[in-house]
Amino acid sequence: MATAAILSVGDELTLGQFLETHAQWLSQRLVELGVEPVMHTTVGDDEQGLVDALAAAMKRVDVIVITGGLGPTADDLTREALAALDGPGLVHDADAEGALRARFEARGRPLPASNLKQALRPAWMRMMPNPLGTAPGMFGTLDGVLVASLPGPPEEMHPMWHDHVAAVVRAHVGHVQIKCASVLACGLPESVAAERLGALMDHGRNPIVGITVSGTVLTARLRATGVACSDGSVEACIAQTEAAWGDLCFGRGDDTLAGSIGALLIERGASVATCESCTGGSVARALTAVPGSSAWFGSGWITYANEAKVRLGVDPMLIERHGAVSAEVAQAMATSAARGAGARFGVSTTGVAGPTGGSSEKPVGTVWIHAHDETRALRPRRFLITGDRTMIRDRATALAQVMLRLAILGRDAGPLLWEVR
């Protein structure tokens, strides 16, 4: 399988002033063409630094894609660095200058002298037109490596990739059949998830399987090449992954946990209500972000204060005896929400998100979550969630959705991530 490096150029990236997002997008496009990205490098506006990064990448890969550094100012140095790879100096491209002049004249403006820099290119590269900006792209092959240099703005880079670069890359590496898929789960520790997959994650397999964690979501990434794309291997691997991760799998590809909950509720003709304390409404927000959620979500309460819990229907004696952060109160909150909304299901959160308010008995990160089902008895679950206040609230929000989904399915998977018994 052909390999690629992606180089992102700009001081604004190395200084952390802007988030580098091009590498992710370009990696996805390269994989679609059967090219495996093996290097992501970010370089400041430093000609020698870029020369060094390019030289290192050329020893390892078949394709290099560069973004940024093609503007008209003195700190745009990608052209100079590319020229230095095969001897110093740049050549003038008359067609590129003509396109630049026409662009400015169409706006009733003369071509600034500084923009003439954008009509220069290394002798071993060819220009790619950019109808959406002043910076043409460039591509060429040096020592068997295809190098493509694209402008940084995504509204210019994306069309240039689709209109020009993809075909050049495909011609350079040949046709490689590739098929990707992903399986999503939540509530499972990464180490346990890997153990359950076992030999599916062995290097050299086709399809190959890897695990990625983003927030609270686990993704099993499957990639097949060649005959494995069409012989049922991908489908078999998906089935094996879903069997290994069990009820904590909630979807594939772009599916969301909240979306899977909505689909299950629609199947059952049921609805859900929420009652939240430590998560401050974020469970309801996640559920109502799903288009059409009004069909299965009607009411939610944020009962941050104990008085608000009591007004909803929680017995004040439960709070007095057990405290607001307790199994008993979590259960009463979810039950009261469901009854108040006339819903079959209810879900509640109550906990200590910090950074203050913890105790030896209930340290920061302690969260009780309960999923209520009017047709059967379910148990509240206690979690000790790590992280800062934002992380604790976000993780509790995800775990509440996991517990709600399990309740709808009539399952009792566990122990869940961060759960303590």
C-alpha positions in Angstrom: 0.0 0.0 0.0 1.3 3.4 -1.0 2.1 5.8 1.9 1.8 9.6 2.3 3.0 12.4 4.5 1.0 15.6 5.1 2.9 18.8 5.9 0.9 21.8 7.3 2.7 25.1 7.1 2.3 28.3 9.1 3.4 30.0 12.3 -0.2 30.4 13.3 -0.3 26.6 13.6 2.9 26.0 15.4 2.2 28.8 17.9 -1.3 27.3 18.6 -3.2 30.4 17.3 -5.2 28.2 15.0 -6.2 24.6 15.2 -4.7 22.4 12.4 -7.6 20.5 10.8 -6.4 20.0 7.2 -4.4 16.8 8.1 -7.6 15.0 9.2 -9.5 15.9 6.0 -6.6 15.1 3.7 -5.9 11.8 5.5 -9.5 10.8 4.8 -9.2 11.7 1.2 -5.9 9.8 0.8 -7.3 6.6 2.4 -10.2 6.8 -0.1 -7.6 6.5 -2.8 -5.8 3.5 -1.2 -2.9 5.6 0.2 -2.0 5.2 3.9 -1.0 8.5 5.7 2.0 7.7 8.0 3.2 11.2 8.8 1.6 14.4 10.0 4.0 17.3 10.4 3.4 20.9 11.2 6.1 23.4 10.3 6.3 27.2 11.0 7.1 29.8 8.4 10.7 28.7 8.2 12.3 27.8 4.9 15.0 25.6 6.3 12.6 23.9 8.6 10.3 23.1 5.7 13.2 21.9 3.6 14.3 19.5 6.4 10.7 18.2 6.9 10.3 17.6 3.2 13.7 15.8 2.9 12.8 13.6 5.8 9.3 12.8 4.3 10.8 12.0 0.9 12.8 9.1 2.4 9.7 7.5 3.8 6.7 8.0 1.6 5.3 7.9 -2.0 3.2 11.0 -1.8 3.6 14.3 0.1 0.8 16.8 0.4 1.6 20.3 1.7 -0.9 23.0 2.7 -0.2 26.6 3.3 2.7 29.0 2.6 1.7 29.9 -0.9 0.6 33.5 -0.3 2.1 36.7 -1.6 4.0 37.8 1.5 7.6 37.4 2.7 6.7 34.8 5.2 5.1 32.5 2.6 8.1 30.2 1.8 6.7 26.9 0.5 7.8 27.7 -3.1 11.4 28.5 -2.0 11.6 25.3 0.1 10.3 23.1 -2.7 12.8 24.7 -5.2 15.7 24.1 -2.8 15.0 20.3 -3.0 16.2 20.2 -6.5 18.5 23.2 -6.8 17.9 26.8 -5.8 15.7 29.2 -7.8 12.2 29.6 -9.1 10.9 29.9 -12.6 8.2 32.3 -13.9 4.9 30.8 -15.0 3.3 33.0 -17.6 -0.1 31.3 -17.5 -0.2 31.7 -13.7 0.6 35.4 -14.0 -2.1 35.8 -16.7 -4.7 34.2 -14.4 -3.7 36.5 -11.6 -4.0 39.6 -13.7 -7.3 38.6 -15.0 -8.6 37.9 -11.5 -7.6 41.4 -10.3 -8.8 43.2 -13.5 -12.2 41.5 -13.2 -12.5 43.4 -9.8 -11.3 46.7 -11.3 -7.9 46.5 -9.5 -4.3 46.4 -10.8 -2.2 43.4 -9.9 -0.1 44.3 -6.8 3.6 43.6 -7.3 3.7 41.4 -4.3 1.3 38.9 -5.9 3.7 38.3 -8.8 5.4 36.0 -6.4 2.5 33.6 -6.8 3.4 33.2 -10.5 6.7 31.5 -9.5 7.2 27.8 -9.2 10.1 25.3 -8.9 11.2 24.1 -12.3 10.2 20.5 -11.5 6.6 21.3 -10.7 3.5 22.4 -12.6 0.8 24.8 -11.6 -2.7 23.9 -10.7 -5.3 26.7 -11.3 -7.2 28.2 -8.3 -10.4 30.0 -9.5 -11.3 30.7 -5.8 -8.1 32.5 -4.7 -4.8 34.0 -5.8 -2.6 31.1 -4.8 -2.3 28.5 -7.5 -1.4 25.0 -6.4 1.6 23.0 -7.6 2.5 19.4 -8.2 5.5 17.4 -9.4 7.5 14.2 -9.0 11.0 14.2 -7.6 13.0 11.1 -7.0 9.8 9.0 -7.4 7.8 10.9 -4.8 4.7 12.9 -5.9 4.6 16.2 -4.1 1.4 18.4 -4.2 1.3 21.8 -2.6 -2.1 23.3 -1.9 -3.3 26.7 -0.6 -4.3 26.8 3.1 -7.9 28.1 3.0 -10.2 25.1 3.0 -12.6 26.7 0.6 -9.7 26.8 -1.9 -7.9 23.6 -0.9 -10.9 21.2 -1.0 -12.0 22.0 -4.6 -8.4 21.9 -5.8 -8.0 18.4 -4.3 -11.2 17.1 -6.0 -10.5 18.9 -9.3 -6.8 18.1 -9.7 -4.9 16.4 -7.0 -7.0 13.3 -6.5 -6.5 12.3 -10.1 -2.8 12.9 -10.0 -2.4 10.8 -6.8 -4.5 8.0 -8.3 -2.3 8.0 -11.5 0.9 8.0 -9.3 0.0 5.1 -7.0 -2.2 3.1 -9.3 -5.7 1.7 -8.5 -6.0 0.2 -5.0 -9.3 -1.1 -3.8 -10.0 0.0 -0.3 -13.0 -0.2 2.0 -13.4 1.4 5.5 -16.0 1.0 8.2 -16.3 1.8 11.8 -18.2 0.4 14.8 -19.1 2.7 17.7 -19.5 2.0 21.4 -19.7 3.9 24.7 -19.2 2.9 28.3 -16.5 0.3 27.8 -12.9 0.9 29.0 -10.4 1.0 26.1 -8.2 -1.8 27.5 -11.2 -4.1 28.0 -12.4 -3.2 24.5 -9.0 -4.2 23.0 -8.9 -7.4 25.0 -12.4 -8.4 23.7 -11.3 -7.8 20.1 -8.2 -10.0 20.7 -6.8 -11.3 17.4 -8.9 -9.0 15.3 -6.3 -6.3 16.2 -3.3 -8.3 15.1 -1.0 -6.5 12.7 -1.0 -7.9 9.2 -4.7 -8.8 9.2 -6.9 -7.8 6.3 -9.1 -6.1 7.3 -7.0 -4.4 9.9 -8.7 -3.2 13.0 -7.7 -0.3 15.3 -9.3 1.5 18.2 -9.7 5.2 18.6 -11.1 7.0 21.7 -12.7 10.4 21.3 -14.4 11.8 24.5 -16.4 8.8 25.7 -16.9 7.1 22.4 -14.9 4.1 21.3 -14.4 3.6 17.6 -13.2 0.3 16.0 -11.7 1.4 12.7 -11.8 -1.3 10.0 -9.9 -1.0 6.8 -9.7 -3.6 4.1 -7.7 -3.7 0.8 -7.8 -5.7 -2.3 -10.0 -8.8 -2.4 -11.0 -8.4 1.3 -13.1 -5.5 0.1 -15.6 -7.7 -1.7 -15.4 -11.2 -0.2 -17.4 -10.5 2.9 -14.4 -10.0 5.2 -15.4 -6.5 6.2 -19.0 -7.5 7.1 -17.7 -10.5 9.1 -15.2 -8.3 10.9 -18.0 -5.8 11.8 -20.2 -8.6 13.1 -17.3 -10.0 15.2 -16.6 -6.5 16.7 -20.2 -5.9 17.6 -20.4 -9.4 19.2 -17.3 -8.7 21.2 -18.5 -5.3 22.5 -22.0 -6.4 22.9 -24.8 -4.1 24.0 -22.5 -1.2 24.4 -22.2 -0.9 20.6 -24.6 1.8 19.5 -23.9 2.3 15.8 -21.6 2.6 12.9 -20.1 5.4 10.9 -21.7 8.7 11.7 -24.3 7.4 14.1 -24.7 9.1 17.5 -25.6 7.7 20.9 -28.6 10.0 21.2 -29.7 9.1 17.7 -29.6 5.4 18.6 -31.7 6.1 21.7 -34.3 7.9 19.6 -34.6 5.1 17.1 -35.1 2.5 19.9 -37.8 4.7 21.5 -39.6 5.1 18.1 -39.6 1.3 17.6 -41.3 0.9 21.0 -43.6 3.8 20.7 -42.2 5.2 24.0 -40.9 8.4 25.3 -38.3 9.6 27.9 -38.0 12.5 30.4 -34.9 13.8 32.1 -34.1 15.2 35.5 -30.6 16.5 35.9 -28.6 18.1 38.7 -24.8 17.9 38.1 -25.1 17.7 34.3 -27.2 20.9 34.2 -29.4 19.9 31.2 -26.7 18.5 28.9 -28.5 15.1 28.7 -31.6 16.8 27.5 -29.6 18.9 25.1 -27.9 15.8 23.7 -31.2 14.0 23.2 -33.0 17.0 21.6 -30.1 17.6 19.2 -31.5 14.6 17.3 -33.8 15.7 14.5 -37.4 14.6 15.2 -36.7 14.1 18.9 -40.1 15.8 19.7 -41.6 12.4 18.8 -40.0 10.8 21.9 -38.8 13.6 24.2 -41.3 15.9 25.8 -40.0 17.2 29.1 -36.8 17.7 31.1 -36.0 19.3 34.4 -32.8 20.8 35.8 -33.2 20.4 39.6 -29.9 21.9 40.7 -31.2 22.9 44.1 -32.8 20.5 46.6 -35.9 22.6 46.6 -36.3 22.0 42.9 -36.0 18.2 43.4 -38.7 18.4 46.0 -41.0 20.4 43.8 -40.7 17.8 41.1 -41.8 15.1 43.5 -38.7 13.8 45.4 -39.4 13.1 49.0 -37.5 15.6 51.1 -36.8 12.9 53.7 -34.7 11.0 51.1 -32.5 14.0 50.7 -32.3 14.5 54.5 -31.4 10.9 55.1 -29.1 10.1 52.2 -28.1 13.4 50.7 -28.8 14.7 47.3 -25.9 12.7 45.8 -27.3 9.2 46.5 -28.9 6.2 44.9 -32.2 6.9 46.6 -32.4 10.5 45.3 -31.2 9.6 41.8 -33.9 6.9 41.6 -36.6 9.3 42.9 -35.5 12.0 40.4 -35.8 9.7 37.4 -39.1 8.2 38.6 -40.6 11.7 39.2 -39.5 13.0 35.8 -41.1 10.0 34.0 -44.3 10.3 35.9 -44.4 14.1 35.5 -44.0 13.8 31.8 -46.2 10.7 31.3 -43.2 8.9 29.8 -42.2 5.2 30.1 -38.6 6.1 30.7 -36.8 8.6 32.8 -33.1 9.3 33.4 -31.4 11.3 36.2 -28.0 12.5 37.2 -26.9 13.8 40.6 -23.3 14.2 41.6 -20.3 16.3 42.6 -18.7 17.9 39.5 -16.2 19.9 41.6 -13.8 21.4 41.9 -15.2 22.0 45.4 -18.0 20.2 47.3 -16.4 16.8 47.6 -15.9 14.8 50.8 -14.2 11.7 51.9 -17.4 9.8 51.5 -18.4 11.5 48.2 -15.3 12.8 46.5 -15.3 15.1 43.5 -16.3 12.9 40.5 -19.0 10.9 42.4 -22.1 10.7 40.3 -25.2 8.6 40.7 -27.2 7.9 37.5 -30.6 6.2 37.3 -32.6 5.0 34.3 -36.2 4.4 35.1 -38.5 2.0 33.2 -42.1 2.0 34.4 -42.4 -1.7 33.4 -39.6 -3.1 35.5 -37.2 -2.3 38.4 -33.7 -1.0 37.6 -30.9 -0.2 39.9 -29.1 3.2 40.2 -25.4 3.1 39.4 -22.6 5.0 41.1 -19.6 6.3 39.2 -16.3 7.9 40.2 -15.5 9.9 37.2 -12.0 11.3 36.6 -11.2 14.7 35.1 -12.0 18.4 35.7 -15.5 19.8 36.1 -16.2 19.9 32.4 -14.9 16.4 31.8 -17.0 15.0 34.7 -20.1 16.6 33.4 -19.5 15.5 29.8 -18.7 11.9 30.9 -21.7 11.8 33.1 -23.9 13.0 30.2 -22.6 10.1 28.0 -23.0 7.5 30.8 -26.6 8.6 31.4 -27.3 8.0 27.7 -25.7 4.6 27.9 -27.8 3.6 30.9 -30.9 4.9 29.2 -30.2 2.9 26.1 -29.6 -0.2 28.1 -32.9 0.3 29.9 -34.7 0.6 26.6 -33.1 -2.6 25.4 -33.9 -4.4 28.6 -30.3 -5.2 29.2 -27.9 -4.8 32.1 -24.4 -4.6 30.8 -21.6 -3.8 33.1 -19.6 -2.7 34.9 -19.5 0.4 32.9 -16.6 2.8 32.5 -15.9 4.6 35.8 -18.6 2.6 37.6 -17.9 1.6 41.2 -19.9 -1.0 43.2 
